[in-house]
Amino acid sequence: MTSFEGFLAHRYLHATGRGSFIKLMRQLATGGIALGVSAMLLCMALMNGFHDEIQKNIFSATAHFAVAPRLGDIQDLPRVLGEIRNTPGVVGASPMRMEKGLLRVADRDLPPEPLIIKGIDPASAEMTSTIFSSLEPYSISRLEEGEIVIGQQLAERLGLTVGSEISVAYFRLSLGPTGSQPKVAAYRIAGIFRSDIGEFDRSWAFIHLNDAMRLARTQQAEMIDVRTRSTDDITDIKSAVLKKIGGQFVASDLRDTNRALFSALRVEKWLFTSLIGVIVCIAVFNIVASLILLVTEKKRDLGVLLALGATPKQIEGAFARQGLHMGLRGTAGGLLFALPFCYLADRYRWIPLPSAVYDFITYVPFRLHVTDILIAILFPLSVSWLASKYPARVAARLHPIDSMRSS
């Protein structure tokens, strides 16, 4: 059964005849809210998409997190590896060491190229990173001592191919005949990988773990790469691993080392969303204006209703519902446009990105979360309801006799 407030609100909203200017104001208010809701959803989806794609691509090329002792190297590697691999949610764990150096091609007059060299265990490295799935011409499990794997962009820039001989001067000093000098090692290129992430393809290389340990004059690994079932599980599984192996270890992932980047993306998301929300607030002024004009136009009718027994609270409720109905229509219109657009644009990759700008994101991603949709629904409805309260109270305070006397 329809209430009196609902009936009156519907009557005024769908009234025909006079009041074309008021109808135009309502349409502008509804359209403005629809535009604001669409813009809010597209902004949030865009920022979510870039955040998710950056995280996805980075974690696809590296392990989800790394475990290292607070001091020194890992002393009891088999035990620690076993406990990590037996932790629920862990799909792979592999020991490794990190080094830095300069790559030189012996028979070419080229400047040295800075490298981040990662010493890996060929038997288990493939379980912690998908970067090796692109390796050519063979699997990383066949990597031998004295061999190195480099990125595609580095190989193309230096004209290197599988089988080429290179040397690496490490940032480790050894005592020679002329004093301290950097350690130098020669390698044969065994494979070339492609990660589609410029930093990795230009400046990363992989060698056998035994070569890295020999270089550091140790028989121990420095860290353990760990991969989980999903990036969503990293935080929980990282805590579970640390609890299992003891407090002398620490764990970090690329979200920690790139915290400024991900924090900036989150701040930009809410900053831009708030600024775009101003569109909704501007549209709400049209709701206030249209309701004030309606009160003025229907002043005589409202006086009659009040004289016949309608209460001020019912009149106030009717006008408040009109504002809420306009907000609801505008919100529904914005959702009907933004939701299908975000889904289709993300699924079919409608908007490509130039590779010169984004070397590992090839299209503009749109990803909406449930909380984003709820915010885009509740915000305009709340603002519309609050904006309609003032004209509703003006209508409720009308004096019946004075209203009926007005022409």
C-alpha positions in Angstrom: 0.0 0.0 0.0 1.4 3.4 -1.1 1.8 5.9 1.7 0.5 9.5 1.4 4.1 10.9 1.2 5.0 8.4 -1.6 1.8 9.2 -3.5 2.3 13.0 -3.3 6.0 12.7 -4.3 5.1 10.6 -7.3 2.3 13.0 -8.3 4.6 16.0 -8.3 7.4 14.2 -10.0 5.2 13.0 -12.9 2.9 16.0 -13.1 2.2 17.2 -16.6 1.2 20.6 -17.9 2.8 23.6 -16.3 6.2 23.8 -14.7 8.4 22.9 -17.7 11.3 24.9 -16.2 11.1 22.9 -13.0 11.1 19.7 -15.1 14.2 20.9 -16.9 15.9 21.5 -13.5 15.0 18.0 -12.4 16.4 16.5 -15.6 19.6 18.5 -15.2 19.9 17.4 -11.6 19.3 13.7 -12.5 21.8 13.9 -15.4 24.4 15.6 -13.3 24.2 12.9 -10.7 24.4 10.2 -13.4 27.5 11.9 -14.8 29.1 12.2 -11.4 28.4 8.6 -10.5 29.8 7.4 -13.8 33.0 9.6 -13.4 33.5 8.3 -9.9 33.2 4.7 -10.9 35.5 5.1 -13.9 38.1 6.9 -11.8 38.1 4.2 -9.1 38.1 1.4 -11.7 41.0 3.0 -13.5 43.2 3.4 -10.4 42.3 -0.1 -9.2 43.2 -1.4 -12.6 46.6 0.2 -12.7 47.3 -0.9 -9.1 46.3 -4.5 -9.8 48.2 -4.7 -13.2 51.4 -3.3 -11.8 51.3 -5.7 -8.8 50.3 -8.6 -11.0 53.1 -8.0 -13.5 55.8 -7.4 -10.9 54.9 -10.5 -8.9 54.6 -12.6 -12.0 58.3 -12.0 -12.7 59.6 -12.4 -9.2 58.8 -14.4 -6.1 56.0 -13.2 -3.9 58.3 -12.5 -1.0 61.8 -13.3 0.2 63.0 -14.7 3.6 66.4 -13.7 5.0 68.2 -14.0 8.3 68.6 -10.7 10.3 72.4 -11.2 10.2 74.6 -13.1 7.9 73.6 -16.1 5.7 71.2 -18.9 6.2 73.1 -21.5 8.3 70.7 -24.5 8.2 69.3 -24.2 4.7 67.7 -27.7 4.4 65.7 -27.3 7.6 64.5 -23.8 6.8 63.6 -24.8 3.3 61.7 -27.8 4.5 59.7 -25.8 7.0 58.9 -23.1 4.5 57.7 -25.6 1.8 55.6 -27.4 4.4 53.7 -24.1 5.3 50.1 -24.2 4.1 49.7 -21.9 1.1 53.3 -22.0 -0.1 53.7 -23.4 -3.6 57.4 -23.0 -4.0 60.6 -22.0 -2.2 64.1 -21.6 -3.7 67.4 -20.5 -2.2 69.3 -17.6 -3.9 72.0 -14.9 -3.6 72.1 -11.4 -4.9 75.1 -9.6 -6.4 75.8 -6.4 -8.4 78.3 -5.9 -11.2 79.2 -4.5 -14.6 78.9 -6.5 -17.8 81.5 -6.2 -20.4 81.7 -7.8 -23.9 85.3 -8.8 -24.5 85.6 -8.2 -28.2 83.6 -5.0 -28.4 84.4 -1.4 -27.4 81.2 -0.8 -25.5 80.6 0.9 -22.1 80.0 -1.5 -19.2 76.3 -2.3 -18.4 75.2 -2.3 -14.7 73.6 -5.6 -13.7 71.8 -7.1 -10.8 72.9 -10.7 -10.7 70.8 -13.3 -9.0 72.3 -16.7 -8.1 69.6 -19.3 -8.3 69.1 -23.0 -7.7 68.1 -24.3 -11.2 66.2 -27.3 -9.7 63.7 -25.1 -7.8 63.9 -21.6 -9.3 61.0 -22.2 -11.8 58.6 -22.8 -8.9 59.0 -19.3 -7.5 58.9 -17.1 -10.7 57.2 -17.3 -14.1 60.0 -15.2 -15.7 61.7 -18.4 -16.7 58.7 -19.7 -18.7 59.9 -17.3 -21.5 63.4 -18.6 -21.4 65.0 -19.6 -24.8 66.2 -22.0 -25.9 65.8 -24.4 -23.0 64.5 -24.7 -19.4 66.2 -22.9 -16.5 66.6 -26.3 -14.8 69.5 -27.1 -17.3 71.5 -24.0 -16.2 75.1 -25.0 -15.4 78.0 -23.4 -13.5 79.7 -20.8 -15.7 76.6 -20.0 -17.6 74.4 -16.9 -17.4 70.9 -15.9 -18.4 70.2 -12.3 -19.5 67.1 -10.2 -20.5 66.0 -9.7 -24.1 66.4 -5.9 -24.1 70.0 -6.2 -22.8 70.8 -8.8 -25.4 69.4 -6.8 -28.3 71.2 -3.6 -27.2 74.5 -5.3 -27.0 74.0 -7.7 -29.9 74.4 -10.8 -27.7 73.0 -14.2 -28.5 73.0 -17.6 -26.9 76.6 -18.8 -26.8 78.2 -15.4 -26.6 81.0 -14.9 -24.1 80.8 -12.0 -21.6 82.6 -11.0 -18.4 81.2 -9.5 -15.2 83.1 -7.3 -12.8 81.5 -7.7 -9.4 81.2 -5.0 -6.7 83.4 -7.3 -4.5 87.1 -6.6 -4.0 89.8 -9.2 -4.0 93.5 -8.7 -3.2 95.6 -8.9 -6.3 99.2 -8.0 -7.3 98.3 -4.4 -7.6 96.2 -4.2 -4.5 92.4 -4.4 -4.1 90.5 -4.9 -7.4 87.0 -6.1 -8.3 86.3 -9.7 -8.8 85.8 -10.6 -12.4 84.1 -13.8 -13.8 83.6 -15.0 -17.4 80.3 -16.6 -18.5 78.6 -18.1 -21.5 75.1 -16.9 -22.3 72.9 -20.0 -21.9 69.5 -18.3 -22.5 67.6 -15.1 -22.9 64.4 -14.3 -21.1 61.6 -11.8 -21.6 59.5 -10.5 -18.8 57.9 -7.5 -20.6 59.1 -5.4 -17.6 61.8 -3.0 -18.8 63.8 -2.9 -15.6 64.2 -6.7 -15.5 64.9 -7.2 -19.2 67.5 -4.4 -19.2 69.4 -5.0 -16.0 68.8 -8.4 -14.5 70.8 -11.6 -15.0 70.8 -15.1 -13.5 73.7 -17.4 -12.7 74.0 -20.8 -10.9 73.8 -20.6 -7.1 77.1 -22.4 -6.8 78.8 -19.6 -8.8 77.3 -17.0 -6.5 78.4 -18.8 -3.4 81.9 -19.3 -4.8 82.1 -15.6 -5.5 81.1 -14.8 -1.9 83.4 -17.5 -0.5 80.6 -19.2 1.3 78.6 -22.4 1.1 75.3 -20.8 2.3 72.4 -19.1 0.6 71.6 -15.5 1.4 67.8 -15.6 1.0 64.9 -17.9 0.1 62.4 -16.9 -2.5 58.8 -17.9 -1.7 55.8 -18.1 -3.9 52.2 -18.4 -2.6 48.9 -19.5 -4.1 47.8 -15.9 -4.7 49.1 -12.3 -4.2 46.1 -11.9 -1.9 47.6 -14.5 0.5 51.1 -12.9 0.7 50.6 -11.1 4.0 49.0 -14.1 5.9 51.4 -16.7 4.5 54.4 -14.4 5.2 53.4 -14.2 8.8 52.9 -18.0 9.0 56.3 -18.6 7.5 58.1 -16.3 10.0 56.2 -17.8 12.9 57.3 -21.3 11.8 61.0 -20.7 11.1 61.7 -18.4 14.1 62.3 -14.8 15.0 65.8 -14.6 13.6 64.4 -14.2 10.1 62.7 -11.3 8.3 60.5 -11.3 5.2 59.9 -8.6 2.6 58.1 -8.4 -0.7 57.9 -5.9 -3.6 55.0 -4.1 -2.0 57.4 -3.2 0.8 60.2 -2.0 -1.5 57.7 -0.2 -3.7 55.6 1.1 -0.9 55.8 4.7 -2.1 54.4 3.6 -5.5 51.4 1.7 -4.2 50.7 4.3 -1.6 50.7 7.0 -4.3 48.3 5.0 -6.3 45.9 4.7 -3.4 46.2 8.4 -2.5 45.5 9.4 -6.1 42.5 7.1 -6.3 40.7 8.7 -3.4 41.9 12.2 -4.2 40.6 12.1 -7.8 37.4 10.3 -6.6 36.8 13.1 -4.1 37.3 15.8 -6.7 35.0 14.1 -9.1 32.5 13.8 -6.3 32.1 17.5 -6.5 30.2 16.9 -9.8 27.5 15.2 -7.7 27.4 18.0 -5.2 27.0 20.6 -8.0 24.1 18.5 -9.4 22.5 18.4 -6.0 22.1 22.2 -6.2 19.7 21.7 -9.0 17.7 19.4 -6.7 17.4 22.2 -4.1 16.5 24.8 -6.8 13.9 22.6 -8.4 12.2 21.7 -5.1 12.2 25.4 -4.0 10.5 26.3 -7.2 8.1 23.5 -6.8 7.2 24.7 -3.3 6.6 28.2 -4.7 4.5 26.9 -7.6 2.4 24.5 -5.4 2.1 26.8 -2.4 -1.7 27.1 -2.8 -2.1 23.3 -3.2 0.0 22.6 -0.2 -2.1 25.0 1.8 -5.2 23.1 0.8 -3.6 19.8 1.8 -2.6 21.2 5.2 -6.1 22.5 5.7 -7.6 19.1 4.8 -5.6 17.4 7.5 -2.2 16.7 6.0 0.5 17.1 8.7 3.7 19.1 8.2 5.7 15.9 8.7 3.9 14.3 5.7 4.5 17.3 3.5 8.2 17.3 4.5 8.4 13.6 3.8 6.9 14.0 0.4 9.4 16.6 -0.7 12.3 14.7 0.8 11.3 11.7 -1.2 11.3 13.7 -4.4 14.9 14.6 -3.8 15.8 11.0 -3.0 14.0 9.8 -6.1 16.0 12.2 -8.3 19.2 11.0 -6.6 18.1 7.3 -7.2 17.4 7.9 -10.8 20.7 9.6 -11.4 22.6 6.9 -9.5 20.9 4.2 -11.5 21.8 6.0 -14.7 25.4 6.3 -13.8 25.6 2.6 -12.8 23.9 1.5 -16.0 26.6 3.2 -18.0 29.7 2.7 -15.9 29.4 -0.9 -14.9 29.0 -2.4 -18.5 31.7 0.0 -19.8 34.2 -1.0 -17.1 33.6 -4.7 -17.7 33.7 -4.6 -21.5 36.6 -2.2 -21.7 38.7 -4.4 -19.4 37.7 -7.7 -20.9 38.2 -6.7 -24.5 41.0 -4.2 -23.9 39.3 -1.3 -25.8 41.9 1.3 -24.9 45.5 0.3 -25.8 48.6 2.0 -24.3 51.8 2.9 -26.2 54.6 0.6 -25.3 57.0 3.5 -25.2 55.1 4.8 -22.1 54.1 1.5 -20.3 56.3 -1.4 -21.2 54.4 -4.0 -19.2 50.8 -2.6 -19.3 49.5 -2.8 -22.9 46.0 -1.5 -22.3 44.0 0.7 -19.9 42.6 -1.6 -17.2 39.3 -1.0 -15.4 38.7 -3.0 -12.2 35.8 -2.3 -9.9 35.6 -3.5 -6.3 32.4 -4.1 -4.3 33.3 -1.3 -1.9 33.7 1.2 -4.8 30.3 0.4 -6.1 28.8 0.8 -2.7 30.5 4.2 -2.3 29.2 5.3 -5.7 25.7 4.3 -4.6 25.5 5.6 -1.0 27.3 8.9 -1.6 24.9 10.5 -4.2 21.8 9.1 -2.4 23.0 10.6 0.9 23.8 13.9 -0.6 20.4 14.0 -2.4 18.5 13.2 0.7 20.3 15.8 2.8 19.9 18.4 0.0 16.1 17.9 -0.1 15.7 18.4 3.6 15.8 22.3 3.4 13.1 22.7 0.7 11.1 20.0 2.4 11.1 21.9 5.7 10.2 25.1 3.9 7.1 23.3 2.5 6.2 21.9 5.9 6.3 25.3 7.6 3.8 26.9 5.2 0.7 28.4 6.9 -2.5 26.9 5.4 -4.5 30.2 5.4 -1.7 32.3 4.0 -0.9 29.7 1.3 -4.5 29.5 0.1 -4.7 33.2 -0.1 -1.7 33.4 -2.4 -2.5 33.6 -6.0 
